[in-house]
Amino acid sequence: MQKATTQQVKQHNQSLVLQAIYRQETISRAAIARQTGLTRPAVSQIVGELMKAGLVAEVGRGKSSGGKRPTLLSLVADAYNVIGVDIGGISTTGAVTDLRGRILTRASRPMDRRGGEAAIDTLCAVLDTLVAGASSPLLGIGVSTPGLVDPAGGIVRYAANLRWQDFDLKSRLQERYSVPVYVANDTNLAALGERFFGAGCGVSNMIIVMIGAGIGAGVIINDEIYHGSDGAAGEIGHIPLVLEDGIPCACGRRGCLETVASERAMLARAQRLAAEHPDSLLNALSSPDVSGEMVVRAVEAGDATALALVQEIGNYLGLAVAILVNILNPQRVVIGGSLAGLGEPLLAAIRQTVQERALPLLSKDVEIVPSSLGSDVSILGAVAQVLTQELGIV
């Protein structure tokens, strides 16, 4: 353990002050001192530096508690813009935001399925549009990507669909755009997005379970993303839940969670059920194939066959969530991804199974809630990563 340098202490204290201002619409210097434990002179000095940098402004007077009315401070949300981009399986999408994460402009391009340099060309086309649309200086660019990622170095260690291996994405983009760039796994950034802007606000220990073509979990422990020793933490889609006669999985094993509870698995099962139950709404809607939207419509209409399917999927997901609850003891579990569109029937099935299977002492207090950010979750997570790294806001 080494003693912190004067510069490190200064940066830490500045982060504390900026966090206090960020969490409130308006706040006084005295209130900042109380919240941070810093002296009033130290707070005043740091606030002066933040005002000089254009990040903080005085915005009026507060109510008096018996003496002089305090001067109120507020974050200057448009002092900088931030760009967040999500490299998805179908399209690469991104947005320009202010420092509060409010989306100002968007851009999107279909993914080039050739991967490699073609995927980089698509990403840069989106970024070029967003950079041109920024209305304030850029604080940085955050990139959400599938695959195994070294977040410290910004290197994509392996992303099969993109055909990237040991690819230094961070350096490539920093050289092109001359601003700080941060790269991380999409599910991890989904967790950070919900923690920062969505259903995880105010929660220090949480998990997001993203259910779509695959299934993954992003884990926040003590306000920080848990990456694991190889950056691959949260691969819950490959928990072996069906131990006998399991369906082959893309990973080479059998009976993984993804084989019974992913979007692909749901649609395959829905197709069979539609054929087996000609009187069901699934059958009436399938022409010729069942889509995710059709399943959602059947569930919303109360179709018994569709609801039984969602219950089955929710039971499998609930088993996986129960394992996470027993191991990590989160305060909140957020359910996101395309299957989150199944709504309350899916959430109810997950909650029921967690209550039945997880340790009662842990399951009784955990909250299981839907994502509040929808398809923007990884984009806003990428924005949150820039804010965290550049301004120390957590």
Buried (B, 14 or more C-beta within 10 A) or exposed (E): EEEEEEEEEBEEBBBBBBBBBBEBEBBBBBBBBEBBEBEEEBBBBBBEBBBEEEBBEEBEEBEEEEEEEBBBBBBBBBBBBBBBBBBBBEEBBBBBBBBBBEBBBBBBBEBBEEBEEBBBEBBBBBBEBBBEBBEBEBBBBBBBBBBBBBBEEBBBBBBEBBBBEEBBBBBBBBEBBEBBBBBBBBBBBBBBBBBBBBBBEEBBBBBBBBBBBBBBBBBBBEBEBBBEEEBBBBBBBBBEBBEEEBEEBBEEEBBBBBBBBBBBBBBBBBBEBBEEBEEBBBBEBBEEEBBBEBBBBBBBEEBEBBBEBBBBBBBBBBBBBBBBBBEBBBBBBBBBBBBBBBBEBBBBBBBBBBBEBBEEEBBEEBBBBBBBBEEBBBBBBBBBBBBBBBBBBB
